[in-house]
Amino acid sequence: MNFIDGEYKLTLNGIKHWVKVDGSRNNTVPLVILHGGPGGNHYTFERTVGPLLSKTRTLVYYEQRGCGRSEKPHSENDYSMSFLIEDFIELKKLLEVEKVDILGYSFGGELALEISYALPNEINNIILTAPSLMNSEIQKMVQITGFLTVANFDFYSRILALQKEDLSINEVCEKVWELADVETVDLFLFENQEIAKWNRRLWGESKLINTGIMMEVLQSKPSEIPLEKRLKEIKHRTLIITGVFDRNTGIPISKIIHRELTNSKLVIFNKSAHFPDLEETEAFVKEVLLFLVGNFKLQ
């Protein structure tokens, strides 16, 4: 890899993507970081956990097409999973390495699994943090239940009222998200509300907005064979980190992924919700680095 530390605008499949390299002096297998959302960015990760990992590892951040500091595609149809995988292929070519490690958080974990399924010989290790299966009904049920556990009486009653209407699980979940205010979303995503406020300040500071377009496209064009039915074919060594209080993707989703993968370890963080990297940063960094150097058995 010829890149030195710094930020780049690299053209991948005709779209300029924001890419950042950090820790190139370490000369390790590049650890490519995949952000969540869908439609999110790396602004918070690159200011919190990233610098700790880059002390000993070479990190490559990139923001997906139409996300964060990357350009938008010409058509809203060009946010499909196949396009995201093609962009990753182009990025890896530019890195000029045989294999990379990948770390994906939230939707980035799901994307990491899709990439590993599509490119089995080009991925070394996989790290999943609070991974999603965004089109599965069980994830929607986890989210609805999660909101019920943090809702005030009024919001709780409105959620229960929705479930009495003739709506699908997907429709109920969508309406619950529409009804949730900022305070409720923070309670939903974080166990520690001081960290929730700090995270929200970073979101505001970034001035980066999730348009929601990628989410809409990925939900409207699901894979013919759901990812959860293809997980057994992913043979890579995989670490899954999930907070015990995760109300968004949750332990149920991580356990499904762990059960189906043939070579994975699940680590539960006991003080975290959806962002163990922010709520238990020191423990998170330790687990990731131990995994990358192979210092514990998978089970």
DRENKOLMAR-273110 format. One record per residue: x, y, z of N, C-alpha, C in turn; residue in three letters. Coordinates in steps of 0.001 Angstrom, whole numbers, padded with zeros to 6 digits, always signed. Layout:
% residues N
XYZXYZXYZALA...
//
This chain:
% residues 299
+000852-001187+000000+000000+000000+000000+000890+001238+000000MET+000685+002118-000944+001542+003286-001102+001034+004522-000373ASN-000147+004433+000227-000708+005599+000880+000002+005882+002200PHE+000209+007173+002480+000665+007598+003795-000538+008169+004537ILE-000366+008432+005837-001479+008951+006625-002031+010234+006008ASP-003342+010334+006003-003981+011539+005470-005345+011227+004891GLY-006025+012276+004444-007342+012142+003834-007216+012230+002317GLU-008030+011433+001625-007985+011359+000172-009406+011405-000394TYR-009521+011840-001623-010755+011676-002388-010435+010742-003544LYS-010864+009486-003412-010556+008460-004400-011793+008144-005224LEU-011624+008064-006529-012748+007765-007417-012940+006259-007499THR-014080+005811-007008-014445+004395-007039-015720+004264-007849LEU-015640+003576-008979-016794+003411-009867-017434+004746-010236ASN-016566+005730-010525-017036+007019-011015-017489+007992-009943GLY-017384+007610-008658-017838+008466-007559-016667+008749-006631ILE-016453+010020-006286-015375+010377-005382-015764+010016-003949LYS-014947+009139-003350-015176+008690-001982-014152+009323-001044HIS-014632+009729+000136-013729+010193+001188-013054+008977+001805TRP-011714+009013+001838-010911+007922+002398-009865+008543+003312VAL-009619+007895+004429-008585+008360+005353-007726+007185+005777LYS-006409+007387+005754-005453+006379+006217-004810+006884+007500VAL-004726+006016+008494-004068+006360+009757-003314+005130+010260ASP-002119+005352+010778-001310+004244+011288-000535+003510+010213GLY-000268+004162+009084+000448+003481+007998+001854+003061+008439SER+002414+003778+009416+003753+003453+009928+003816+002054+010531ARG+002660+001516+010924+002625+000198+011571+002821-000950+010581ASN+002560-000685+009298+002757-001690+008246+002039-003006+008534ASN+000832-002921+009080+000045-004137+009321-000911-004369+008157THR-001541-005534+008160-002647-005750+007222-003648-004612+007437VAL-004059-003904+006396-004994-002794+006600-006296-003264+007246PRO-006750-002505+008237-008052-002732+008857-009004-001693+008272LEU-009894-002143+007381-010828-001232+006722-012066-001077+007613VAL-012434+000168+007895-013537+000467+008801-014786+000780+007989ILE-015886+000078+008307-017156+000238+007590-018190+000849+008538LEU-018677+002022+008197-019613+002712+009080-021041+002196+008927HIS-021857+002585+009882-023253+002145+009893-024195+003139+009263GLY-025421+003070+009695-026496+003914+009159-027733+003078+008879GLY-027908+002592+007652-027153+002951+006454-027212+004464+006197PRO-026127+004982+005639-026084+006398+005321-025332+007228+006329GLY-024611+006581+007270-023891+007312+008296-022537+007808+007828GLY-021610+007930+008765-020268+008421+008446-019314+008007+009563ASN-018034+008369+009416-017005+007962+010368-016586+009070+011329HIS-017242+010218+011301-016759+011387+012042-016497+011064+013511TYR-017436+010391+014170-017265+010082+015592-016186+009027+015797THR-016222+007951+015032-015267+006845+015205-013840+007336+015014PHE-013613+008201+014029-012240+008634+013743-011705+009582+014807GLU-012579+010067+015697-012158+010956+016781-012168+010284+018148ARG-012560+009040+018197-012685+008356+019488-011880+007061+019490THR-012451+006012+018932-011812+004695+018960-010673+004594+017949VAL-010862+005171+016799-009890+005048+015717-008461+005373+016113GLY-008206+006530+016748-006830+006872+017120-006182+005867+018065PRO-006976+005191+018885-006429+004175+019792-006029+002921+019021LEU-006846+002534+018041-006515+001367+017223-005308+001646+016325LEU-005195+002875+015838-004132+003186+014880-002760+003317+015537SER-002711+003206+016869-001405+003190+017530-000600+001959+017132LYS-001326+000867+016825-000623-000376+016472-001093-000998+015163THR-002189-000483+014591-002724-001059+013356-002813+000018+012278ARG-002751-000418+011029-002989+000481+009900-004484+000500+009599THR-005100+001669+009722-006543+001808+009504-006811+002482+008165LEU-007862+002014+007506-008361+002670+006294-009850+002921+006494VAL-010207+004190+006608-011612+004570+006668-012090+004913+005258TYR-013328+004587+004951-013933+005204+003771-015420+005342+004019TYR-015969+006425+003490-017402+006660+003650-018099+006246+002359GLU-019147+005463+002515-019824+004843+001386-020455+005897+000472GLN-020719+005526-000740-021282+006448-001727-022505+007190-001163ARG-022517+008511-001351-023633+009315-000870-023661+009520+000623GLY-022604+009106+001322-022575+009187+002781-021462+010129+003238CYS-021712+010826+004334-020670+011650+004933-020036+012606+003951GLY-018747+012439+003715-017983+013351+002864-017756+012802+001466ARG-018434+011707+001116-018330+011131-000234-019418+011683-001137SER-019163+011648-002436-020136+012154-003408-021354+011240-003528GLU-022443+011825-003986-023653+011053-004230-023612+010459-005633LYS-024208+009289-005836-024361+008760-007203-025406+009579-007943PRO-025421+009464-009262-026376+010241-010060-027809+009787-009816HIS-027992+008508-009625-029326+007945-009447-029501+007403-008044SER-030675+007602-007466-030959+007055-006146-031010+005533-006170GLU-031148+004942-007348-031149+003479-007450-029755+002889-007244ASN-028725+003742-007287-027347+003263-007235-026806+003161-005807ASP-027693+002844-004861-027284+002621-003475-027422+001153-003089TYR-027609+000276-004036-027870-001130-003722-026634-001802-003131SER-026839-002955-002503-025741-003704-001905-024681-004060-002943MET-025104-004395-004138-024130-004766-005174-023206-003594-005511SER-023740-002370-005530-022890-001200-005782-021906-000989-004632PHE-022369-001178-003387-021485-001006-002237-020335-002015-002274LEU-020634-003234-002692-019591-004254-002804-018613-003900-003923ILE-019130-003413-005050-018256-003007-006158-017323-001869-005737GLU-017841-000933-004948-016986+000164-004457-015856-000377-003591ASP-016177-001353-002735-015156-001948-001877-014089-002637-002722PHE-014509-003324-003761-013563-004003-004655-012582-002997-005249ILE-013098-001855-005697-012236-000817-006286-011286-000239-005241GLU-011785-000027-004021-010923+000494-002957-009786-000475-002674LEU-010101-001757-002579-009077-002745-002263-008017-002814-003371LYS-008439-002654-004613-007476-002636-005718-006476-001502-005535LYS-006981-000342-005124-006102+000816-004936-005151+000619-003759LEU-005581-000158-002768-004714-000423-001618-003557-001354-001965LEU-003712-002115-003054-002654-002995-003563-002185-003994-002501GLU-003147-004637-001851-002828-005681-000878-003631-006923-001231VAL-003084-008074-000820-003762-009330-001127-005050-009481-000320GLU-004964-009181+000986-006126-009313+001867-006200-008126+002813LYS-007402-007862+003324-007592-006847+004349-008401-007445+005494VAL-008237-006858+006685-009160-007104+007779-010277-006070+007657ASP-011482-006392+008150-012562-005409+008121-013257-005331+009471ILE-013593-004105+009856-014345-003840+011078-015579-003040+010688LEU-016743-003617+010931-017987-002930+010600-018854-002762+011824GLY-019366-001548+012013-020252-001337+013161-021677-001053+012692TYR-022642-001665+013387-024076-001564+013077-024311-002054+011641SER-024887-001236+010768-025068-001671+009385-023730-002014+008740PHE-022658-001363+009178-021331-001695+008648-020955-003139+008897GLY-021473-003728+009991-021251-005143+010251-021954-006014+009231GLY-023169-005640+008890-023916-006370+007860-023208-006249+006512GLU-022738-005042+006193-021999-004841+004954-020714-005668+004955LEU-020037-005746+006100-018819-006557+006205-019100-008019+005873ALA-020229-008522+006341-020600-009912+006054-020927-010097+004567LEU-021624-009142+003989-021946-009224+002549-020670-009192+001707GLU-019737-008332+002085-018461-008249+001362-017695-009560+001498ILE-017664-010104+002712-016927-011353+002947-017551-012524+002201SER-018875-012513+002093-019579-013551+001323-019222-013430-000164TYR-019179-012193-000663-018918-011973-002089-017440-012161-002445ALA-016538-011863-001495-015096-011877-001772-014367-012763-000753LEU-014659-014030-000699-014120-014881+000364-012604-014940+000413PRO-011944-014767-000716-010487-014909-000748-009744-013600-000535ASN-010471-012514-000317-009824-011205-000198-009950-010604+001192GLU-010645-011321+002077-010847-010842+003447-010100-011765+004401ILE-009409-011176+005353-008650-011929+006335-009508-012164+007579ASN-009597-011196+008476-010409-011296+009686-011596-010327+009618ASN-012678-010672+010322-013870-009823+010369-014152-009459+011825ILE-014422-008165+012065-014876-007704+013376-016227-007034+013193ILE-017216-007502+013940-018575-006973+013852-018941-006355+015195LEU-019363-005108+015166-019814-004444+016383-021299-004147+016252THR-022106-004751+017117-023563-004569+017083-024098-004706+015661ALA-023785-005820+014985-024163-005958+013572-025668-006045+013372PRO-026101-005601+012201-027527-005622+011879-027851-006723+010874SER-029138-007056+010812-029745-007795+009702-030982-006975+009365LEU-030767-005864+008684-031734-004774+008652-033089-005140+008054MET-033140-006109+007157-034419-006464+006542-035111-007645+007210ASN-034553-008124+008322-035175-009248+009005-036276-008751+009943SER-037351-009517+010032-038449-009127+010923-038024-009188+012382GLU-037117-010096+012721-036701-010194+014115-036004-008915+014566ILE-035235-008269+013677-034600-007013+014073-035655-005932+014319GLN-036706-005909+013502-037779-004929+013711-038463-005173+015056LYS-038636-006441+015417-039263-006758+016701-038351-006370+017860MET-037042-006572+017690-036082-006145+018709-036191-004639+018925VAL-036293-003889+017831-036357-002432+017935-037657-001969+018597GLN-038779-002549+018205-040062-002174+018816-040025-002450+020320ILE-039562-003643+020695-039446-003999+022110-038472-003065+022830THR-037378-002741+022155-036387-001844+022745-036957-000478+023054GLY-037739+000066+022142-038367+001371+022397-039355+001283+023552PHE-040076+000171+023643-041022+000000+024752-040311+000046+026104LEU-039072-000449+026152-038357-000497+027433-037847+000859+027890THR-037745+001844+026981-037241+003169+027376-038299+004268+027231VAL-039496+003913+026729-040525+004909+026443-041179+005447+027711ALA-041544+006747+027687-042391+007271+028754-043819+006768+028529ASN-044716+007072+029458-046056+006482+029397-046778+006833+028094PHE-046669+008098+027664-047364+008533+026448-046851+007773+025227ASP-045521+007712+025075-044936+007028+023926-045247+005536+023974PHE-045159+004964+025164-045489+003549+025364-046910+003252+024887TYR-047849+004108+025242-049251+003914+024859-049433+004024+023356SER-048700+004936+022726-048816+005120+021272-048247+003916+020517ARG-047172+003334+021063-046627+002124+020440-047629+000975+020547ILE-048202+000798+021712-049184-000272+021891-050391-000066+020977LEU-050797+001188+020783-051927+001483+019898-051615+001098+018455ALA-050369+001322+018035-049964+000959+016673-050121-000534+016438LEU-049794-001327+017462-049838-002777+017303-051262-003313+017203GLN-052244-002467+017517-053643-002869+017382-054197-002546+015996LYS-053424-001768+015221-053831-001449+013855-053451-002595+012926GLU-054036-002584+011752-053759-003640+010766-052488-003298+009998ASP-051355-003404+010691-050068-003028+010116-049103-004207+010191LEU-048166-004261+009249-047115-005278+009297-046089-004881+010353SER-045233-005824+010719-044149-005533+011655-043289-004393+011126ILE-043000-004423+009827-042179-003370+009219-042841-002008+009340ASN-044139-001951+009105-044862-000681+009179-044923-000158+010609GLU-045148-001049+011568-045160-000633+012972-043806-000050+013358VAL-042725-000741+012978-041380-000296+013321-041082+001073+012710CYS-041457+001255+011460-041226+002534+010790-041945+003672+011512GLU-043188+003436+011921-043967+004467+012606-043416+004753+014003LYS-042900+003729+014676-042295+003933+015989-041098+004870+015876VAL-040250+004636+014872-039098+005517+014652-039557+006946+014362TRP-040633+007099+013609-041145+008439+013294-041648+009154+014546GLU-042190+008412+015498-042759+008995+016710-041687+009339+017755LEU-040538+008691+017693-039521+008846+018733-038853+010221+018671ALA-038741+010881+019819-038034+012157+019874-036557+011931+020186ASP-035781+013011+020187-034331+012924+020371-033976+012246+021687VAL-034645+012638+022761-034337+012069+024074-034585+010563+024097GLU-035679+010133+023484-036003+008708+023462-035001+007929+022621THR-034594+008491+021491-033607+007823+020645-032285+007657+021390VAL-031880+008681+022150-030643+008569+022924-030760+007491+024000ASP-031906+007415+024664-032131+006366+025653-032111+004984+025001LEU-032615+004925+023786-032676+003679+023012-031281+003212+022611PHE-030419+004137+022184-029113+003783+021629-028005+003674+022663LEU-028159+004362+023808-027091+004415+024801-027610+004062+026182PHE-026771+003406+026974-027076+003167+028383-026608+004354+029225GLU-025459+004915+028851-024894+006062+029547-025317+007338+028809ASN-026180+008135+029435-026720+009297+028741-025735+010456+028617GLN-024693+010479+029443-023644+011483+029246-022901+011215+027943GLU-022650+009941+027665-021991+009582+026403-022929+009838+025233ILE-024228+009632+025444-025215+009930+024396-025166+011405+024016ALA-025077+012281+025008-025022+013730+024744-023730+014093+024035LYS-022637+013474+024467-021336+013721+023831-021368+013275+022374TRP-021948+012102+022127-022076+011591+020760-022912+012543+019904ASN-024006+013038+020454-024876+013936+019697-024168+015260+019397ARG-023318+015722+020330-022537+016937+020059-021597+016713+018874ARG-020978+015522+018817-020099+015217+017687-020886+015144+016387LEU-022095+014565+016440-022945+014542+015247-023196+015955+014739TRP-023526+016858+015678-023794+018243+015296-022555+018931+014755GLY-021432+018699+015400-020166+019296+014982-019788+018872+013572GLU-020110+017649+013223-019718+017117+011911-020433+017802+010755SER-021656+018282+011017-022515+018875+009976-022788+017893+008831LYS-022679+016595+009144-022952+015551+008157-024334+014969+008426LEU-025148+014882+007390-026551+014475+007545-026805+013161+006820ILE-027520+012274+007472-027971+011033+006843-029285+011327+006130ASN-029276+011257+004812-030482+011586+004036-031561+010521+004145THR-031165+009312+004520-032124+008209+004590-032336+007490+003269GLY-031723+008013+002188-031950+007436+000855-031385+006013+000769ILE-030164+005823+001284-029576+004486+001214-030436+003469+001957MET-030925+003842+003125-031792+002957+003889-033027+002570+003074MET-033654+003555+002445-034864+003295+001657-034581+002327+000516GLU-033469+002524-000174-033136+001674-001316-032841+000249-000856VAL-032037+000105+000190-031668-001230+000672-032873-001984+001222LEU-033833-001260+001794-035035-001921+002294-035993-002278+001165GLN-035988-001481+000112-036913-001742-000997-036383-002787-001971SER-035065-003067-001893-034454-004036-002805-033658-005078-002015LYS-034348-005868-001196-033629-006873-000403-033040-007967-001290PRO-032025-008644-000782-031415-009751-001522-032432-010867-001723SER-032319-011560-002843-033226-012682-003118-033104-013751-002040GLU-031869-014009-001608-031635-014934-000497-031161-014099+000681ILE-031935-013998+001763-031535-013164+002902-030154-013533+003425PRO-029441-012540+003917-028092-012767+004420-028055-013856+005477LEU-029048-013872+006381-029015-014862+007460-029041-016299+006944GLU-029522-016497+005693-029547-017838+005113-028254-018167+004368LYS-027351-017186+004284-026070-017399+003599-024881-017377+004551ARG-025140-017127+005834-024041-016933+006781-023145-018159+006933LEU-023714-019350+006818-022912-020570+006985-021795-020677+005954LYS-021942-019962+004845-020924-020019+003795-019758-019074+004061GLU-019867-018253+005104-018787-017332+005457-017878-018022+006468ILE-016664-018319+006057-015754-019148+006861-014704-018338+007616LYS-014686-017043+007445-013632-016219+008021-013686-016204+009547HIS-012531-016038+010133-012419-015856+011580-013100-014536+011942ARG-014079-014594+012856-014935-013429+013100-015125-013173+014593THR-014971-011910+014973-015272-011464+016332-016550-010634+016292LEU-017506-010955+017174-018755-010198+017288-018793-009564+018672ILE-018923-008241+018723-019015-007520+019998-020384-006857+020076ILE-021100-007124+021165-022448-006579+021326-022673-006148+022771THR-023325-005003+022945-023673-004531+024276-024907-005257+024797GLY-024892-005603+026071-026007-006350+026658-027310-005534+026631VAL-027201-004203+026575-028379-003340+026553-028742-002857+025146PHE-028143-003463+024125-028411-003031+022746-029878-003265+022398ASP-030611-002170+022154-032035-002250+021844-032291-002075+020350ARG-031237-001869+019584-031379-001570+018165-031207-002814+017299ASN-030089-003484+017447-029877-004764+016753-029883-005890+017780THR-029183-005666+018861-029359-006505+020029-028693-007863+020018GLY-028696-008467+021195-028143-009799+021371-028834-010828+020473ILE-030164-010754+020258-030783-011753+019365-030158-011799+017972PRO-029892-010631+017382-029289-010606+016041-027859-011136+016098ILE-027094-010696+017094-025704-011168+017203-025646-012672+017426SER-026590-013206+018196-026591-014648+018434-026957-015429+017175LYS-027860-014901+016373-028170-015551+015089-026918-015601+014222ILE-026230-014466+014126-025023-014403+013299-023952-015347+013854ILE-023756-015317+015159-022757-016181+015802-023086-017655+015578HIS-024355-018011+015705-024782-019410+015533-024545-019890+014107ARG-024782-019031+013126-024701-019452+011735-023277-019422+011180GLU-022456-018519+011663-021074-018472+011192-020314-019699+011708LEU-019375-020156+010939-018678-021393+011310-017421-021153+012132THR-017000-019884+012272-015704-019625+012904-015739-018288+013654ASN-016651-018172+014630-016854-016875+015275-016833-016955+016789SER-016570-015801+017408-016640-015646+018861-017534-014451+019158LYS-018442-014620+020122-019340-013544+020552-018904-013060+021929LEU-018664-011748+022034-018291-011134+023304-019367-010126+023687VAL-019955-010301+024863-020996-009397+025344-020378-008380+026294ILE-020621-007095+026018-020148-006027+026894-021276-005655+027858PHE-020980-005620+029146-022015-005542+030171-022459-004137+030568ASN-021830-003097+029987-022220-001729+030336-022642-000926+029114LYS-022859-001608+027999-023080-000915+026723-024439-001214+026126SER-024899-000276+025301-026061-000509+024449-025546-000700+023013ALA-025988+000144+022073-025660-000099+020661-024235+000315+020282HIS-023542+001068+021135-022200+001543+020793-021187+001149+021870PHE-020830-000130+021956-019814-000538+022938-018471+000141+022711PRO-018194+000556+021481-016952+001264+021203-016883+002606+021931ASP-018027+003228+022182-018063+004512+022877-018318+004358+024376LEU-019109+003368+024757-019469+003222+026167-018449+002406+026965GLU-017681+001555+026297-016627+000780+026960-015398+000753+026058GLU-014882+001938+025780-013842+002103+024760-012590+001279+025050THR-012098+001341+026269-010854+000639+026604-011005-000866+026397GLU-012118-001426+026872-012354-002869+026710-012529-003227+025239ALA-013198-002342+024510-013425-002572+023076-012097-002666+022331PHE-011237-001686+022544-009943-001661+021855-009128-002900+022213VAL-009140-003281+023491-008396-004469+023937-008874-005724+023215LYS-010195-005921+023144-010752-007119+022493-010388-007153+021011GLU-010497-006012+020349-010196-005961+018909-008735-006284+018648VAL-007839-005677+019413-006418-005896+019177-005991-007316+019517LEU-006544-007884+020592-006249-009280+020926-006697-010219+019809LEU-007874-009929+019282-008407-010751+018194-007512-010689+016962PHE-007073-009492+016618-006283-009320+015391-004928-009992+015471LEU-004384-010131+016685-003096-010833+016811-003287-012295+017182VAL-004551-012732+017259-004829-014151+017447-004614-014674+018848GLY-004862-013829+019866-004541-014238+021223-005681-014893+022002ASN-006758-015281+021323-007731-016114+022017-008443-017014+021035PHE-009044-018079+021580-009744-019050+020746-011129-018568+020389LYS-011561-018922+019206-012949-018671+018817-013810-019820+019319LEU-015086-019515+019540-015991-020589+019998-017410-020282+019557GLN
//
